[in-house]
Amino acid sequence: MSTVIVEHLVMAAHGPDVVLGCQVAELPHGANPVAHAQAAYPGSFAHSTSWRWTDAGVVLTFAHVLPDESSLPPGLDSVRLSAYDLERHQVACHAVRHLHFLERTDESVASLQGFDDFWAYASRVADYHYPAVAGLLQFTA
C-alpha cells in the first residue's frame, strides 16, 4: 500500500492579498483523510482540492480557509500573495480556483459566513488565471 501524505494549504485573506502557509504530514495509518483534515484547523472551511502521485506516495491536498489572518496557527511559515502572484504556487492557485467554483455552484459553500474577503480574493484569482476550471466553461452550439 502507498503512503498517503496530507498537504494542508492554510489561507486567510489579508486586504487584497492572501496569507498562505503549508503543512505536510503523513496520514496516520487507518485515519479517514477527510475527518483528519477537517479536524486539523478548527474554525476553518476545509475542502479537498486535489491529489497527485509523487515518489513519496499519494499527496492529498486540502485547502483550509480561515476567517482572518489572526486565526492562522502560531509558527506557521507563510507568505503573502496577490491574486496575480498566486500563479507561482500552482497547487494553491488550483485550490483557490476550485473553491471559487464551489462558492458559485454549491449552496452549502456559498452560505458560509465570515469569508467574504476570501471570496473577493478568489474572484480576483479566477479573473487572472485562465482557462476556467471545469464546470465554468461555457460552450455555444
Summary of the structure (lengths in Angstrom):
residues: 141
radius of gyration: 15.1
end to end distance: 46.1
largest distance: 52.7
contacts: 388
relative contact order: 0.21
helix: 34%
strand: 32%
